[in-house]
Each structure stands twice: as C-alpha cells, then as structure tokens.
C-alpha cells in the first residue's frame, strides 16, 4: 500500500510518480503475537496452555454447549501483547495463539493482571466488566458461556 507523502496534485493517467512522492507502508503491520521465545515472559501464557489442553480433551462436549468463537486480546499499557482464540463452534473445539481464523462472536480486550484475577476466581467477571476493567465487543452475553468453561477448567 502506498501513501502520499506530499500534497502535490494527483497523478494523471500516463504520468509516472516522481522520486520520493510515495512512501511504502508495511502491509502486515506489527504482529500482536510475540516471538515464541518471549511467550514464557507472560504470566497468562501457562494458564492459556493449560486451558487449551482442557479444551482439546472435552472440546466436542463444549462445542455442543457453547457454539461460539471467542478472541481474547491480552493487553499491557493499552497495547495488545497476546491474542488467543477459543473456537467452540467448529469441529471438536480448539484454542490457539493468534487472532480468530473465522469471525469471532465475542472479542475481549483484557489487561493481563485482570485476566489472571478473572480465571483464578479472584474477581467477578460481571462486576469487572461493569467497572470498566475490560472491554467486550460482539455478543456480550456469550461471555457467560466462556466464564463457565474457565470455571470448569479451574475445578481441575
């Protein structure tokens, strides 16, 4: 993708751009997913891995109950540092690192310390949401189904 750097008149058909008239922009942008060696630095990463194993074990049952795709954007200082997708809509269910491959029904944007308190049961999700501790877009009520998945995992 190109972006005009200056405010010269638009180029007419047949004209060629002059040197320095356009600036190349990155097509992919910065990835929200860090290099694998950096993943161990995140407090939430082992929790996500463990929940992922739980979903792989009982995913088919969860798909029947939940029927939704969730994307969790974990933030630090207002910037997304990790993205996880919980797909409990397709096949046997899956949880993977990265943004949703299919459109997510619900997207959560949660600071990492808040996420840890939520999954460890130290904070009530509804109260945290109403207090503005995290953001939800999409089908907000589906968040209650994800809460049950996390509670089932916590019992293990």
C-alpha positions as CSV (number, residue, x, y, z in Angstrom):
1,X,0.0,0.0,0.0
2,X,1.3,3.5,-0.8
3,X,0.6,6.7,1.0
4,X,1.0,10.2,-0.5
5,X,3.8,12.0,1.4
6,X,3.3,15.5,0.0
7,X,0.3,17.5,-1.2
8,X,1.1,17.6,-4.9
9,X,-1.7,17.3,-7.4
10,X,-2.9,13.8,-8.2
11,X,-1.1,11.9,-10.9
12,X,-3.0,11.8,-14.2
13,X,-3.3,8.8,-16.4
14,X,0.0,8.2,-18.1
15,X,2.1,10.2,-15.7
16,X,4.8,8.5,-13.6
17,X,5.3,9.2,-9.9
18,X,8.3,11.4,-9.1
19,X,11.0,10.1,-6.8
20,X,10.1,10.4,-3.2
21,X,6.4,11.1,-3.9
22,X,5.2,7.9,-2.3
23,X,6.2,6.2,0.9
24,X,5.8,2.4,1.3
25,X,3.7,1.2,4.2
26,X,4.1,-2.2,5.8
27,X,1.4,-4.5,4.6
28,X,1.3,-6.7,7.6
29,X,1.9,-4.2,10.4
30,X,3.3,-5.2,13.7
31,X,2.1,-8.6,14.9
32,X,0.4,-8.8,18.3
33,X,1.9,-12.2,18.8
34,X,5.4,-12.1,20.2
35,X,8.2,-14.4,19.2
36,X,7.8,-17.9,20.8
37,X,10.9,-17.4,23.0
38,X,9.2,-14.4,24.6
39,X,6.0,-16.2,25.4
40,X,7.3,-17.5,28.7
41,X,7.6,-13.9,29.9
42,X,3.8,-13.7,30.1
43,X,2.1,-14.7,33.4
44,X,-1.0,-15.8,31.5
45,X,0.7,-18.0,28.9
46,X,0.9,-21.2,31.1
47,X,-2.8,-20.6,32.0
48,X,-3.8,-20.4,28.3
49,X,-1.8,-23.5,27.6
50,X,-3.5,-25.4,30.3
51,X,-7.0,-24.2,29.3
52,X,-6.1,-25.2,25.7
53,X,-5.3,-28.8,26.9
54,X,-8.6,-28.9,28.7
55,X,-10.5,-27.8,25.6
56,X,-8.7,-30.4,23.5
57,X,-9.8,-33.1,26.0
58,X,-13.5,-32.1,26.3
59,X,-13.9,-29.8,23.3
60,X,-16.6,-31.8,21.5
61,X,-18.9,-31.5,24.5
62,X,-18.2,-27.8,24.8
63,X,-18.9,-27.1,21.2
64,X,-22.5,-28.5,21.7
65,X,-23.0,-26.3,24.8
66,X,-21.2,-23.1,23.8
67,X,-21.4,-22.8,19.9
68,X,-19.3,-19.6,19.8
69,X,-15.8,-18.3,18.9
70,X,-14.1,-16.0,21.4
71,X,-11.0,-13.9,20.8
72,X,-9.1,-12.7,23.9
73,X,-6.8,-9.7,23.3
74,X,-4.5,-9.5,26.4
75,X,-3.1,-6.0,26.8
76,X,-0.3,-4.3,28.7
77,X,-0.1,-0.5,28.9
78,X,-3.0,-0.3,26.4
79,X,-1.3,-2.4,23.7
80,X,-2.2,-5.9,22.7
81,X,0.6,-8.2,23.7
82,X,-1.1,-11.6,23.2
83,X,-4.1,-12.9,21.3
84,X,-5.8,-16.2,21.9
85,X,-8.8,-17.7,20.2
86,X,-11.2,-20.1,21.8
87,X,-13.1,-21.8,19.0
88,X,-16.0,-23.7,20.5
89,X,-18.1,-23.6,17.3
90,X,-16.3,-25.7,14.8
91,X,-15.2,-29.4,14.8
92,X,-14.0,-30.7,18.2
93,X,-13.2,-27.3,19.5
94,X,-9.8,-25.6,19.7
95,X,-7.8,-22.9,21.4
96,X,-4.9,-21.4,19.7
97,X,-2.5,-18.5,19.8
98,X,-3.4,-15.7,17.4
99,X,-6.4,-13.9,16.1
100,X,-9.6,-15.7,15.2
101,X,-9.3,-17.5,11.8
102,X,-13.1,-17.1,11.4
103,X,-15.0,-14.1,12.6
104,X,-15.2,-14.1,16.4
105,X,-18.6,-13.9,18.0
106,X,-17.1,-12.1,21.0
107,X,-13.8,-10.2,21.5
108,X,-12.5,-9.5,24.9
109,X,-9.8,-6.8,25.5
110,X,-8.3,-7.5,28.9
111,X,-5.2,-6.3,30.7
112,X,-3.1,-9.3,31.7
113,X,-3.4,-8.8,35.5
114,X,-7.2,-8.5,35.3
115,X,-7.3,-11.7,33.1
116,X,-5.3,-13.6,35.7
117,X,-7.7,-12.5,38.5
118,X,-10.7,-13.5,36.5
119,X,-9.5,-17.0,35.6
120,X,-8.2,-17.7,39.1
121,X,-11.7,-16.7,40.5
122,X,-10.4,-13.7,42.5
123,X,-12.6,-11.3,40.6
124,X,-16.3,-11.4,39.5
125,X,-16.4,-11.1,35.6
126,X,-19.7,-9.2,35.6
127,X,-18.6,-6.7,38.2
128,X,-15.2,-6.2,36.5
129,X,-16.9,-5.6,33.2
130,X,-19.4,-3.1,34.7
131,X,-16.5,-1.3,36.4
132,X,-14.7,-0.9,33.0
133,X,-11.8,-3.2,33.9
134,X,-12.0,-4.8,30.4
135,X,-13.9,-4.3,27.2
136,X,-16.1,-6.7,25.2
137,X,-17.3,-6.3,21.7
138,X,-19.7,-8.5,19.8
139,X,-22.2,-10.7,21.6
140,X,-21.6,-9.7,25.2
141,X,-23.9,-12.3,26.7
142,X,-21.8,-15.2,25.2
143,X,-19.2,-14.2,27.7
144,X,-21.2,-16.1,30.4
145,X,-20.6,-19.3,28.5
146,X,-16.9,-18.7,28.3
147,X,-16.9,-18.0,32.1
148,X,-18.4,-21.5,32.6
149,X,-15.6,-23.0,30.5
150,X,-13.0,-21.2,32.6
151,X,-14.8,-22.3,35.9
152,X,-14.8,-25.9,34.7
153,X,-11.1,-25.7,34.0
154,X,-10.4,-24.1,37.4
155,X,-12.1,-27.1,39.2
156,X,-9.5,-29.5,37.7
